[in-house]
Amino acid sequence: MSTARSTRRGRIAASVLAATALVVTGCAGGGGTPDATDDGGASENDPVTLTVATSQNEQTPNYFCGVELLKERLEEADIGFTVELYPASQLGPDADRFPQVQAGDIDIDLQGASALSATYEPIGVVDAAYAFDDVEHAFQWIDDSSEELFTDFHEATGVNIVDGWFFGNRTFTTKDVEVTSPDDLAGVPIRFPNSPIFLANAEALGVTNPVSVAVEEVYTALQQGIAVGQENPIVATHSSSYDEVLNTAILNNHNVGIHWILVSDKTYEKMSEEQTALLEETIREIRPENRDCVDEATEEILDEYRADDAFTVVEQEDIDMDAFISQAEEFFEGYFTGESLEAYQAIRETAG
């Protein structure tokens, strides 16, 4: 596997070798032994407190099958980790948290690519509708083809994308509007997050009347009919209680929802090599467990919907998926330019 992690480990190793060379040179030159207070560096596990932030609330799988597992496993390893969790945007919305990650005030953050694109635009392509065929395609791309984009992101921001955790396929849920093709979305007021890539998704999918309200206002907007639908993974729709107002789920799966696990250079600087290795290994080990957890929770919710006579589930076999996918791909071939277009095309070329 070739990803940004291998590049980062190369930088860390180079730093360690350089530091070792300086120590050897100092000793050979008669400079005496290092001070007793000299930092032991990567060979020691000093206590490290990691602040972990996410916009997800405690009722979502990326919390109880994600960051909670990370905390449990890092602390149980007994190599100096204390992990503090701040879910539900307690440390601010995505845009406000990212500078804190860059500064090292937040050590680990989970964010979507649309939010990250405000700082480095090309990363937003991974949130384009149908950029990935499915979650397997997304994970394969992360493992085999993400290095160039992730390295460019790191060079521009000082923040590393360590891996990505699935948080569900984004689907439409509406009030009394059944959707089987892009034509069915024309004129329907659907709430989309207020970011360029998500508003581009709206257009790519045939939504001509997107409604952009803050996430804190979505429930009220749905209650009042300002929007008659929204798009989110089923687990997020349910945990936010939008399904108290909405009664139709459309399983068009237009976006593989990935929360990218972010760690800044400043956080790496305060960890030993052993701590660094454990952190990265644990994040990666959690990925398939988290995916299974998301899938299981999604199916449980959908089964509840299917058993409810007042709720309609539009199954994928009843949807013109080819129309959605081809329309989105044609749109983004004309929407993206420069580095973003190259990154988008590189993802699509890895599709099965």
SULPE-V133292 format. One record per residue. N is the residue number from 1. RES is the residue in three letters. PSI is psi in whole degrees, -180 to 180 (none if undefined). OMEGA is omega in whole degrees, -180 to 180 (* if undefined). NEAR is the number of other ideal C-beta (glycine too) atoms within 10 Angstrom. Layout:
BEGIN
N_RES_PSI_OMEGA_NEAR ; N_RES_PSI_OMEGA_NEAR
END
This chain:
BEGIN
1_MET_136_180_10 ; 2_SER_107_-179_12 ; 3_THR_-177_178_20 ; 4_ALA_-23_-180_21 ; 5_ARG_-40_-179_19 ; 6_SER_-36_177_11 ; 7_THR_-43_-179_17 ; 8_ARG_-42_179_21 ; 9_ARG_-34_176_14 ; 10_GLY_-40_178_10 ; 11_ARG_-42_180_12 ; 12_ILE_-45_-180_17 ; 13_ALA_-40_179_12 ; 14_ALA_-39_179_10 ; 15_SER_-41_180_14 ; 16_VAL_-43_179_14 ; 17_LEU_-40_179_10 ; 18_ALA_-42_180_9 ; 19_ALA_-40_179_13 ; 20_THR_-41_-180_11 ; 21_ALA_-38_180_10 ; 22_LEU_-41_180_10 ; 23_VAL_-46_-180_14 ; 24_VAL_-43_180_10 ; 25_THR_-41_-180_10 ; 26_GLY_-41_180_13 ; 27_CYS_-43_-178_12 ; 28_ALA_-28_-177_8 ; 29_GLY_8_177_8 ; 30_GLY_20_-178_6 ; 31_GLY_-2_-180_10 ; 32_GLY_178_-180_8 ; 33_THR_159_178_9 ; 34_PRO_153_177_12 ; 35_ASP_151_178_7 ; 36_ALA_-25_-179_5 ; 37_THR_4_-178_5 ; 38_ASP_137_-179_9 ; 39_ASP_129_-180_10 ; 40_GLY_-14_174_10 ; 41_GLY_-143_-169_14 ; 42_ALA_-12_-178_17 ; 43_SER_-11_-177_9 ; 44_GLU_150_178_12 ; 45_ASN_83_175_18 ; 46_ASP_154_177_13 ; 47_PRO_133_180_9 ; 48_VAL_125_173_18 ; 49_THR_123_-180_11 ; 50_LEU_124_175_22 ; 51_THR_122_-177_19 ; 52_VAL_124_-177_22 ; 53_ALA_150_176_28 ; 54_THR_154_175_27 ; 55_SER_-14_-177_23 ; 56_GLN_141_178_23 ; 57_ASN_175_-173_15 ; 58_GLU_-11_-179_12 ; 59_GLN_2_-177_16 ; 60_THR_149_-179_26 ; 61_PRO_-32_179_26 ; 62_ASN_-11_171_27 ; 63_TYR_-63_-172_20 ; 64_PHE_-19_174_16 ; 65_CYS_21_-179_19 ; 66_GLY_-90_-174_28 ; 67_VAL_-29_175_26 ; 68_GLU_-40_176_17 ; 69_LEU_-40_179_18 ; 70_LEU_-47_179_23 ; 71_LYS_-49_-177_18 ; 72_GLU_-46_-174_12 ; 73_ARG_-36_178_18 ; 74_LEU_-42_-179_22 ; 75_GLU_-37_179_14 ; 76_GLU_-23_180_9 ; 77_ALA_-20_175_15 ; 78_ASP_47_174_8 ; 79_ILE_29_171_17 ; 80_GLY_1_-177_18 ; 81_PHE_135_162_22 ; 82_THR_129_-175_12 ; 83_VAL_126_179_20 ; 84_GLU_126_-176_11 ; 85_LEU_136_178_17 ; 86_TYR_85_-179_16 ; 87_PRO_-180_171_22 ; 88_ALA_38_177_14 ; 89_SER_33_179_17 ; 90_GLN_-28_180_12 ; 91_LEU_16_177_19 ; 92_GLY_166_176_15 ; 93_PRO_170_-175_13 ; 94_ASP_-48_-175_21 ; 95_ALA_-34_-180_13 ; 96_ASP_-29_-177_10 ; 97_ARG_-33_-173_24 ; 98_PHE_-44_176_23 ; 99_PRO_-30_177_13 ; 100_GLN_-33_175_17 ; 101_VAL_-46_180_25 ; 102_GLN_-37_-179_17 ; 103_ALA_-11_-177_11 ; 104_GLY_6_178_18 ; 105_ASP_-32_168_15 ; 106_ILE_126_-175_23 ; 107_ASP_-41_-179_24 ; 108_ILE_133_179_22 ; 109_ASP_149_174_26 ; 110_LEU_118_-179_24 ; 111_GLN_155_173_23 ; 112_GLY_159_-176_25 ; 113_ALA_-30_-179_24 ; 114_SER_-39_178_24 ; 115_ALA_-41_-179_23 ; 116_LEU_-26_-178_27 ; 117_SER_-15_175_21 ; 118_ALA_-25_179_15 ; 119_THR_-39_179_15 ; 120_TYR_99_-168_18 ; 121_GLU_-44_-175_17 ; 122_PRO_-24_-179_21 ; 123_ILE_-21_-178_27 ; 124_GLY_-19_-177_25 ; 125_VAL_-26_-178_25 ; 126_VAL_-12_175_28 ; 127_ASP_5_177_25 ; 128_ALA_142_180_28 ; 129_ALA_129_179_27 ; 130_TYR_23_172_25 ; 131_ALA_-41_175_26 ; 132_PHE_142_178_24 ; 133_ASP_-41_-178_18 ; 134_ASP_-177_-176_14 ; 135_VAL_-33_177_19 ; 136_GLU_-41_177_12 ; 137_HIS_-43_-180_17 ; 138_ALA_-45_-179_22 ; 139_PHE_-39_178_19 ; 140_GLN_-41_178_17 ; 141_TRP_-43_178_21 ; 142_ILE_-47_-174_23 ; 143_ASP_-35_-170_15 ; 144_ASP_-23_-167_12 ; 145_SER_6_-173_16 ; 146_SER_-11_-168_25 ; 147_GLU_-46_-176_17 ; 148_GLU_-47_-179_15 ; 149_LEU_-43_-179_23 ; 150_PHE_-37_178_22 ; 151_THR_-43_177_17 ; 152_ASP_-39_177_16 ; 153_PHE_-45_180_24 ; 154_HIS_-44_-179_19 ; 155_GLU_-31_-179_10 ; 156_ALA_-24_-170_13 ; 157_THR_-20_-173_20 ; 158_GLY_15_-179_14 ; 159_VAL_136_-179_24 ; 160_ASN_136_169_24 ; 161_ILE_107_-175_26 ; 162_VAL_-40_-179_19 ; 163_ASP_-175_177_24 ; 164_GLY_137_176_25 ; 165_TRP_133_177_27 ; 166_PHE_136_172_24 ; 167_PHE_17_174_26 ; 168_GLY_155_174_27 ; 169_ASN_131_178_22 ; 170_ARG_130_-180_24 ; 171_THR_165_175_25 ; 172_PHE_140_165_27 ; 173_THR_138_-173_25 ; 174_THR_174_171_25 ; 175_LYS_101_174_16 ; 176_ASP_17_179_10 ; 177_VAL_112_177_20 ; 178_GLU_132_-175_14 ; 179_VAL_126_176_25 ; 180_THR_-6_178_15 ; 181_SER_165_178_15 ; 182_PRO_-31_-179_19 ; 183_ASP_-29_-178_11 ; 184_ASP_-14_-177_18 ; 185_LEU_-8_-178_23 ; 186_ALA_125_177_10 ; 187_GLY_-9_-178_9 ; 188_VAL_124_180_19 ; 189_PRO_104_-178_18 ; 190_ILE_131_178_23 ; 191_ARG_130_172_25 ; 192_PHE_148_174_24 ; 193_PRO_147_-175_23 ; 194_ASN_71_174_14 ; 195_SER_151_-176_21 ; 196_PRO_-42_-176_13 ; 197_ILE_-37_179_30 ; 198_PHE_-35_176_24 ; 199_LEU_-32_172_16 ; 200_ALA_-39_176_21 ; 201_ASN_-42_179_27 ; 202_ALA_-49_-180_21 ; 203_GLU_-41_-179_17 ; 204_ALA_-30_-176_22 ; 205_LEU_-4_178_24 ; 206_GLY_7_178_21 ; 207_VAL_112_-178_24 ; 208_THR_-8_-178_13 ; 209_ASN_62_179_13 ; 210_PRO_144_179_21 ; 211_VAL_120_-179_20 ; 212_SER_104_173_14 ; 213_VAL_155_179_18 ; 214_ALA_152_-176_10 ; 215_VAL_-32_179_17 ; 216_GLU_-16_-176_9 ; 217_GLU_1_-174_13 ; 218_VAL_-47_-177_20 ; 219_TYR_-46_180_16 ; 220_THR_-41_179_12 ; 221_ALA_-37_178_19 ; 222_LEU_-41_178_26 ; 223_GLN_-42_-174_13 ; 224_GLN_-4_179_10 ; 225_GLY_9_174_10 ; 226_ILE_-38_170_14 ; 227_ALA_145_178_26 ; 228_VAL_10_177_20 ; 229_GLY_171_179_25 ; 230_GLN_170_179_29 ; 231_GLU_130_-176_26 ; 232_ASN_162_167_24 ; 233_PRO_150_-178_25 ; 234_ILE_-39_-179_24 ; 235_VAL_-35_179_25 ; 236_ALA_-39_176_23 ; 237_THR_-43_-178_23 ; 238_HIS_-45_-177_24 ; 239_SER_-26_178_20 ; 240_SER_1_177_18 ; 241_SER_21_176_12 ; 242_TYR_-26_-180_20 ; 243_ASP_0_169_20 ; 244_GLU_-25_-178_11 ; 245_VAL_-37_-176_20 ; 246_LEU_157_-175_21 ; 247_ASN_13_-179_16 ; 248_THR_123_177_20 ; 249_ALA_129_-179_23 ; 250_ILE_113_-171_25 ; 251_LEU_57_180_18 ; 252_ASN_-13_173_26 ; 253_ASN_59_-173_22 ; 254_HIS_-8_-179_21 ; 255_ASN_129_174_27 ; 256_VAL_105_-177_26 ; 257_GLY_119_178_23 ; 258_ILE_129_168_23 ; 259_HIS_120_-178_23 ; 260_TRP_134_-177_23 ; 261_ILE_112_-173_26 ; 262_LEU_135_175_24 ; 263_VAL_128_-177_25 ; 264_SER_162_175_23 ; 265_ASP_-36_-178_15 ; 266_LYS_-33_177_15 ; 267_THR_-41_177_22 ; 268_TYR_-35_-177_19 ; 269_GLU_-25_-178_10 ; 270_LYS_2_179_15 ; 271_MET_150_173_23 ; 272_SER_171_177_18 ; 273_GLU_-41_180_16 ; 274_GLU_-43_179_15 ; 275_GLN_-42_178_22 ; 276_THR_-47_-179_18 ; 277_ALA_-43_-179_14 ; 278_LEU_-43_180_19 ; 279_LEU_-51_-177_26 ; 280_GLU_-41_179_19 ; 281_GLU_-40_-178_11 ; 282_THR_-43_177_17 ; 283_ILE_-43_-178_23 ; 284_ARG_-39_180_17 ; 285_GLU_-33_-179_14 ; 286_ILE_-25_-172_22 ; 287_ARG_-53_180_18 ; 288_PRO_-34_177_12 ; 289_GLU_-44_180_14 ; 290_ASN_-42_180_24 ; 291_ARG_-46_179_20 ; 292_ASP_-39_-180_13 ; 293_CYS_-43_178_21 ; 294_VAL_-46_-180_25 ; 295_ASP_-43_-179_16 ; 296_GLU_-46_-180_13 ; 297_ALA_-39_179_21 ; 298_THR_-47_-178_20 ; 299_GLU_-37_178_11 ; 300_GLU_-43_180_12 ; 301_ILE_-45_180_19 ; 302_LEU_-37_177_18 ; 303_ASP_-37_176_11 ; 304_GLU_-43_177_12 ; 305_TYR_-46_-177_19 ; 306_ARG_-30_-180_13 ; 307_ALA_-7_-177_8 ; 308_ASP_116_-178_12 ; 309_ASP_-22_-179_6 ; 310_ALA_-1_-177_6 ; 311_PHE_142_178_16 ; 312_THR_133_173_16 ; 313_VAL_116_176_19 ; 314_VAL_106_-174_20 ; 315_GLU_159_-175_11 ; 316_GLN_-34_-180_12 ; 317_GLU_-15_178_7 ; 318_ASP_5_-177_13 ; 319_ILE_140_176_19 ; 320_ASP_81_-176_16 ; 321_MET_-37_179_17 ; 322_ASP_-38_180_9 ; 323_ALA_-44_179_14 ; 324_PHE_-49_-174_23 ; 325_ILE_-47_-178_15 ; 326_SER_-37_179_13 ; 327_GLN_-42_-180_20 ; 328_ALA_-44_-178_24 ; 329_GLU_-42_178_17 ; 330_GLU_-40_180_11 ; 331_PHE_-49_-174_19 ; 332_PHE_-25_174_24 ; 333_GLU_-28_177_12 ; 334_GLY_-20_-176_8 ; 335_TYR_-46_-178_18 ; 336_PHE_151_175_21 ; 337_THR_166_172_8 ; 338_GLY_-135_-177_9 ; 339_GLU_-37_-179_14 ; 340_SER_-42_178_19 ; 341_LEU_-43_179_16 ; 342_GLU_-42_-180_14 ; 343_ALA_-42_179_22 ; 344_TYR_-48_-180_21 ; 345_GLN_-36_178_13 ; 346_ALA_-38_177_15 ; 347_ILE_-47_-177_20 ; 348_ARG_-31_180_18 ; 349_GLU_-19_179_8 ; 350_THR_-1_-179_15 ; 351_ALA_151_-177_14 ; 352_GLY_none_*_7
END
